[in-house]
Amino acid sequence: MPISGDDYRKIGRTLAGAVSVVTARERGTDAIVGLTVSTFVTLSFDPPLVMFAIQHDANSYPAVVSCRHFGVSVLGAGQAEVAARFAVKGQEKVSATRFETGAVLSVPLIADSLAQIECATSQIFISGDHAIVVGLVEAAHTREGEPLLYFGRRYGTFAPAAPG
């Protein structure tokens, strides 16, 4: 028998991870949708693939799983407000955010993020209460800076361990 949802959430709180915002455009309206994810990972070098998970009840779920292209913005240490804004439901998060447009796929990307990644949707797997979205990286741009991290329900930054 699997563990309880509460116990599973406790495990998740022990994992530190980089914070990213996944963005896409709704088909038909071209409206920008997006959500904060801590599940974004690089998957393959050849071909260059990335992946993230999105919960079925997320407001942006229909647009993200039906889009042909999406953007990923890996947030920097000074972008905790952006992460918090995209972690909640509602469209006002978009109007309060400065976007740039991807040069290759014209996807919306968060301005001044550490990495901006333009992806073509490659595969979608349904697993439990989430969909796992795999994207083929068509273009990317990086900047120097420190990453925004998420751990124990808080945003923070990286500090190297003391040599030991």
Secondary structure, 3 states (H helix, E strand, C coil): CCCCHHHHHHHHHCCCEECEEEEEECCCCCCEEEEEECCCEEEECCCCEEEEEEECCCCCHHHHHHCCEEEEEECECCCHHHHHHHCCCCCHHHHCCCEEECCCCCCEEECCCCEEEEEEEEEEEEECCEEEEEEEEEEEEECCCCECEEECCEEECCCCCCCC
